[in-house]
Amino acid sequence: TAESLLAEALPTLAEDFRAWLTSTGKSASVVKSYPRAIERFVGFVQTRGIAEGAQELGPLAEAYLVAVREGTYEAPASDATLGRTALNTLARYLDDRS
């Protein structure tokens, strides 16, 4: 499942995700912007999520988006919307891998 793959995938997640986006024919702007959002999400998870024992993508993604909206985690304001779309696409990618 997406959740069980998250912890093992973190080190190369953005790079692998970028390759998957390219292979599925996504636009150049998506291939560029989504992995950047995921890199910021991975940074969040590494400092706050997995360290606190959470390993499910859904709750971690929601915690990240809340932190971005509230300004408690440094990321572009656009991650509140772009990040949600990128994270939903990431979930599909992880499901495809399982």
C-alpha positions as CSV (number, residue, x, y, z in Angstrom):
1,T,0.0,0.0,0.0
2,A,1.0,3.6,-0.3
3,E,1.4,3.9,3.5
4,S,3.8,0.9,3.8
5,L,6.0,2.2,0.9
6,L,6.3,5.7,2.3
7,A,9.1,5.2,4.8
8,E,11.3,3.1,2.5
9,A,10.7,5.4,-0.4
10,L,11.6,8.7,1.3
11,P,15.3,8.9,0.3
12,T,14.6,8.8,-3.4
13,L,10.9,9.7,-3.5
14,A,11.0,13.0,-5.4
15,E,13.5,11.6,-8.0
16,D,11.5,8.4,-8.6
17,F,8.2,10.4,-8.6
18,R,9.7,12.7,-11.3
19,A,10.6,9.8,-13.5
20,W,7.1,8.3,-13.1
21,L,5.5,11.6,-14.0
22,T,7.7,11.8,-17.1
23,S,6.8,8.2,-18.1
24,T,3.1,8.9,-17.8
25,G,3.3,11.9,-20.2
26,K,2.7,14.7,-17.7
27,S,3.4,18.2,-18.9
28,A,6.9,19.8,-18.3
29,S,5.5,22.1,-15.7
30,V,4.0,19.2,-13.7
31,V,7.2,17.2,-14.0
32,K,9.1,20.3,-12.6
33,S,6.7,21.5,-9.9
34,Y,5.2,18.4,-8.3
35,P,8.5,16.8,-7.3
36,R,9.6,20.2,-5.8
37,A,6.5,20.1,-3.6
38,I,7.2,16.5,-2.7
39,E,10.8,17.4,-1.8
40,R,9.4,20.0,0.7
41,F,6.9,17.4,2.0
42,V,9.8,14.9,2.5
43,G,11.7,17.5,4.5
44,F,8.6,18.0,6.6
45,V,8.2,14.2,7.1
46,Q,11.8,13.7,8.0
47,T,11.7,16.4,10.6
48,R,8.2,16.0,12.0
49,G,6.3,13.0,10.7
50,I,8.2,9.8,10.8
51,A,10.1,11.0,13.8
52,E,6.8,11.2,15.6
53,G,5.9,7.6,14.5
54,A,3.3,8.5,11.8
55,Q,3.9,6.6,8.6
56,E,0.6,6.9,6.7
57,L,0.6,9.2,3.8
58,G,-2.9,10.7,4.4
59,P,-2.3,12.1,7.9
60,L,1.2,13.2,7.1
61,A,0.0,15.0,4.0
62,E,-2.7,16.7,5.9
63,A,-0.3,17.7,8.7
64,Y,2.0,19.2,6.1
65,L,-0.7,21.2,4.3
66,V,-2.0,22.6,7.7
67,A,1.6,23.6,8.6
68,V,2.0,25.3,5.3
69,R,-1.3,27.1,5.6
70,E,-0.6,28.2,9.2
71,G,3.0,29.2,8.4
72,T,4.5,26.8,10.9
73,Y,6.6,25.1,8.2
74,E,8.5,27.1,5.7
75,A,7.2,26.5,2.2
76,P,5.7,28.6,-0.6
77,A,2.1,29.5,0.1
78,S,1.2,27.8,-3.2
79,D,2.0,24.4,-1.5
80,A,-1.4,24.7,0.3
81,T,-3.0,24.0,-3.1
82,L,-0.3,22.7,-5.4
83,G,1.0,20.5,-2.6
84,R,-2.4,18.9,-2.2
85,T,-2.6,18.0,-5.9
86,A,1.0,16.8,-5.9
87,L,0.4,14.6,-2.8
88,N,-2.8,13.1,-4.3
89,T,-0.7,12.3,-7.4
90,L,2.0,10.9,-5.2
91,A,-0.5,8.6,-3.6
92,R,-1.5,7.2,-7.0
93,Y,2.2,6.7,-7.8
94,L,2.8,4.8,-4.6
95,D,-0.3,2.7,-5.2
96,D,1.0,1.9,-8.7
97,R,4.2,0.7,-7.1
98,S,2.5,-1.6,-4.6
